[in-house]
Amino acid sequence: IDVNDNNDNNNNMDLAVWMNAQKQSFQKGTLSQEDYQALSSIGVLFTQPRKEYTWISHYRALYYFVQAYGHSKVPERYAHHPSLGQWVSQIRHNQGIHLNTQQRQALDALNFQWKSVPQQNWLQTYQQLKQHLLENHNAIIPSTDNTTTTTTTTTTTLL
């Protein structure tokens, strides 16, 4: 049985609405394990087989990436597996909203980085600024230009 939204038979409209609600619960990760098992036992498919295969194959590739590099920060334009970089980027962009609970847990088990690298870098730099403010009580940040021996100062006014 394939769960889909296309049901032209008015006599089965209530059943179609109910099935759609089950599908949405599964996608949100709120369908109970008992309900999932009961529906699966009569042949209900919650995901398209191709979509599930794609997710599993990308997850496996991510698993091997993490094993090789020790992190899940796959570049968006990863030359060795371009679709993996795009897949990881899409998950981060959507913050995993389209993943079910099991998929989120699987990614969490790999210490998946839910925030993009630029966002993480921003947060790290922000933390450095906070530390500077605590230590210096101002936002005057001296910076040295390596091409000259002069030091410039940037002043930021905090409200």
N, C-alpha and C positions, 0 to 999 in steps of 0.2 A: 504494500500500500504506500503510495507516495502522497505525502502531505503537500497540497498546493492550494493556492488561493483561487483557482479557476474552477468554479462549480456552477454550471448553468441550470442545474436541476433545482427548481424552487422548493420541491418537497424535501430536499435535504439541506436547506439553508441553515437550520439550527445546528445540524451536525457539522456543516462546514465552518460555522462560526466557532463552535466548540473546538474543532480540530485546529483551527487557526490560533485559538487561545493556548492550546497545548504547545503548539509550535513556538509561539512567542515566549511562553514560560521556559521552554527548553533553551531558546536562544539567550534569554536573560540569566539562565542558570538557576531559575527558581522552581523548575519542575522537580518534584520529589523523585528519589531513586525508585521508589515503589511504582509510581505512575509511569516513569520512563520504562521500567522493566515490563510492566503490564502491556503498555502500548507496543513496545518492541517485540514482545512475544507473539503478537498477532500480525506482525509485519509492517508496522508503521515506521517509515523512514523520516527522520527529522532533518537530516542534511542531505544535500545532493551528494551522491557517491563521489563525483569528480571534485567537488568542493572539499569534502573530507579528505580525499586522497591528496589534494594540493596542500592542505593544512599539515597533514602528517609528513609529507615529503619535505616541506619547508622546516617543520619543527626538527626533523632528523638532521637536516643540513645545519640548522642553528646549533643543535646539540654538538655536532662535530666541530663547528666553528668555535664554540665555547671550550671544548676539549683542547683544541689546538692553540687558542689565543688567550684563554683564561677570562674572557669577558664576552658580553653579548652586543657590543657596540659595532655591529656590522655596518660598514659604510654603505650609503645608499647606492653608490655606483661601484659595488664590489665586483671586481673584474672576474674572479674565479666562479662566481655564482650570482649574476646580475639580478635574477628574480628574488634571491634571498634578501639582498639589500633593500629592494623595493618592498618586499613583504614585511620586513622588520620596520621599515620606515612608516608604512601604512598602519601597522599596529600601534606604533608610538603616536602617530598623528591622531588616531581615533581613540587613544588611551584604552585600547582593548574593549571598547564598547560592544563590538560585534562578537566577542568571544564568550563561550559558555564557561561555567565554573571550572570544569576539568581542564580546559585549555589554559585558562588563567593560572591555575595551580601548576600545570606543566611548565609554563614559562617562568613562574616564580621559582620553581625548583632549579632552574638554570640561572637564577639571579638576574633575570631579565631586567634591563635598564628601561623603565617605562618612559623616562624623559629623554629627549633628544640630547645629543652631545652639546650643541650650542646652548640649550637651556641649562644643562648642568654646568657648563663653563660660566654662564651668567651668574648662576647661583653661587658658585665658588668665588667668583670675583666680588660679588655682593658681600659675601661673608668676610672676605679680606678687607673690604672697605669698612664694614662694621668693626672689625678688630682694630683697624687704623684709627677710627674715631674714638674707640675706648682708650687706646694708648695715648693719642695725641690731642684729644678733645677738639679736633677740627678736621676739616676735609681738605687741607692743603697737602697735595700730593706732589712731592718733588720727583721729577723724572729726568734722567740723563740721556742725552742724545749721543749715541756712540760715535757719530761722525765729527763731533766737536767736543770741546772740553767744558762747554757752558752747561749750566743746570737751569732748567726752566721750572716754573712753579705754576700749577693750575689751582685756582681757588674756586671751591664750590660752596655756595651758600645753602645751608640747610634750613628749612622752615620748621 
